[in-house]
Amino acid sequence: MHNRRSMQALSIRNLSKTYANGVTALRGIDLDVAEGDFFALLGPNGAGKSTAIGIVTSLVNKTGGTVEVFGHNIETELEKAKACIGVVPQEINLNQWDTVYNCVYNPAGFYGLSAKRSRIRTETCLRELQLWERRDETARNLSGGMKRRLMIARALVHKPKLLILDEPTAGVDIEIRRSMWDFLRHINQKGTTIILTTHYLEEAENLCRHVGIIDDGRIVENDRMSAVLRKLHQEVFLLNLEESVPADFQLQGFSSTVVNENEIEVEMHKGTSLNQLFKALSAAGINVTSMRNKTNRLEELFMRLVERREDERTREVTEPEQRI
């Protein structure tokens, strides 16, 4: 029997995938997502995120390794594993000519829900996602944001213990995105484990407690969000200026970027005092009207990890040449 305290919603060991064309998408990754967690899986395009999710959801065949969902091995207990999972894919894949109601009701039967239970769950999910009043309309009449919400309702109809969201807020406006954040926090607090992939790194920083970063088929970071963010050796500040500066302006002693003629971005190493920054600004004859942290620290970290990986690849290529 599994100890619920130590239950893993998802457990991946030595997972690898090489496609028929020879491309290796995953290089023996290990990953655990605890029950009840809100987990971000991040990485650049082509890093292996979609392949990993495809394997977990049985849409892609793995080359090697094991995957368990709430203790159910996807090879030997596939149906039990799939019953634990709700998936919201990146692409809108609704039957556009079906009603909003049927888009949720019909899939409920695929999970073995009775007609009565399917009706109850369909109404519950549509109400939770503010779609009940639109239930008799065809899906094609919904806005992009409503279609995203309808896909979440469909994924939740069978009460999955693990919800996987692949770019759930792509293309939706900020107001809808933030209302979706509130809903996802709500269902996570009620016990649903969530795995999120997103290009809106602010989204991951706001929602997720743990983060795994994948690059070139390898896990390069896997820790609590707060611990990952602490690994940043720099802070970035946005400074609004009283006077305009030229596009090629550089602040002496600091790495700086001109955002626009009245705003610059300044990078500071940890341990550098703000007094040093203001001394450099005074020396340059610049008056600052306001100053704030650049909030998306995770994006900075992510870019640094990618840059580090690219540097390592460059060394791997050049070092053999130097030996020759």
Secondary structure as the mmCIF struct_conf table of DSSP 4:
data_model
#
loop_
_struct_conf.conf_type_id
_struct_conf.id
_struct_conf.beg_label_comp_id
_struct_conf.beg_label_asym_id
_struct_conf.beg_label_seq_id
_struct_conf.end_label_comp_id
_struct_conf.end_label_asym_id
_struct_conf.end_label_seq_id
HELX_RH_3T_P HELX_RH_3T_P1 ARG A 4 SER A 6
STRN STRN1 GLN A 8 THR A 18
TURN_TY1_P TURN_TY1_P1 ALA A 20 ASN A 21
BEND BEND1 GLY A 22 GLY A 22
STRN STRN2 THR A 24 ALA A 34
TURN_TY1_P TURN_TY1_P2 GLU A 35 GLY A 36
STRN STRN3 PHE A 38 LEU A 42
TURN_TY1_P TURN_TY1_P3 ASN A 45 GLY A 46
BEND BEND2 ALA A 47 GLY A 48
HELX_RH_AL_P HELX_RH_AL_P1 LYS A 49 VAL A 56
TURN_TY1_P TURN_TY1_P4 THR A 57 SER A 58
BEND BEND3 LEU A 59 VAL A 60
BEND BEND4 THR A 63 THR A 63
STRN STRN4 GLY A 64 VAL A 69
TURN_TY1_P TURN_TY1_P5 PHE A 70 GLY A 71
STRN STRN5 HIS A 72 ASN A 73
TURN_TY1_P TURN_TY1_P6 ILE A 74 THR A 76
BEND BEND5 GLU A 77 GLU A 77
HELX_RH_AL_P HELX_RH_AL_P2 LEU A 78 ALA A 83
TURN_TY1_P TURN_TY1_P7 CYS A 84 CYS A 84
STRN STRN6 ILE A 85 VAL A 88
BEND BEND6 GLN A 90 GLU A 91
TURN_TY1_P TURN_TY1_P8 GLN A 96 TRP A 97
BEND BEND7 ASP A 98 ASP A 98
STRN STRN7 THR A 99 THR A 99
HELX_RH_AL_P HELX_RH_AL_P3 VAL A 100 PHE A 110
TURN_TY1_P TURN_TY1_P9 TYR A 111 GLY A 112
HELX_RH_AL_P HELX_RH_AL_P4 ALA A 115 GLU A 128
TURN_TY1_P TURN_TY1_P10 LEU A 129 GLN A 130
HELX_RH_3T_P HELX_RH_3T_P2 TRP A 132 ARG A 134
TURN_TY1_P TURN_TY1_P11 ARG A 135 ASP A 136
BEND BEND8 GLU A 137 GLU A 137
STRN STRN8 THR A 138 THR A 138
HELX_RH_3T_P HELX_RH_3T_P3 ALA A 139 ASN A 141
BEND BEND9 LEU A 142 LEU A 142
HELX_RH_AL_P HELX_RH_AL_P5 GLY A 144 LEU A 156
TURN_TY1_P TURN_TY1_P12 VAL A 157 HIS A 158
BEND BEND10 LYS A 161 LYS A 161
STRN STRN9 LEU A 162 ASP A 166
BEND BEND11 GLU A 167 GLU A 167
TURN_TY1_P TURN_TY1_P13 PRO A 168 GLY A 171
HELX_RH_AL_P HELX_RH_AL_P6 ILE A 174 GLN A 189
TURN_TY1_P TURN_TY1_P14 LYS A 190 GLY A 191
STRN STRN10 THR A 193 THR A 197
BEND BEND12 HIS A 199 HIS A 199
HELX_RH_AL_P HELX_RH_AL_P7 LEU A 201 LEU A 207
BEND BEND13 ARG A 209 ARG A 209
STRN STRN11 HIS A 210 ASP A 215
TURN_TY1_P TURN_TY1_P15 ASP A 216 GLY A 217
STRN STRN12 ARG A 218 ARG A 224
HELX_RH_AL_P HELX_RH_AL_P8 MET A 225 ARG A 230
TURN_TY1_P TURN_TY1_P16 LYS A 231 LYS A 231
STRN STRN13 GLN A 234 LEU A 241
BEND BEND14 GLU A 242 GLU A 243
TURN_TY1_P TURN_TY1_P17 ALA A 247 ASP A 248
TURN_TY1_P TURN_TY1_P18 GLN A 252 GLY A 253
BEND BEND15 PHE A 254 PHE A 254
STRN STRN14 SER A 255 ASN A 260
TURN_TY1_P TURN_TY1_P19 GLU A 261 ASN A 262
STRN STRN15 GLU A 263 HIS A 269
TURN_TY1_P TURN_TY1_P20 LYS A 270 GLY A 271
HELX_RH_AL_P HELX_RH_AL_P9 LEU A 274 ALA A 283
TURN_TY1_P TURN_TY1_P21 ALA A 284 GLY A 285
STRN STRN16 VAL A 288 ASN A 293
BEND BEND16 THR A 295 THR A 295
HELX_RH_AL_P HELX_RH_AL_P10 ARG A 297 ARG A 323
#
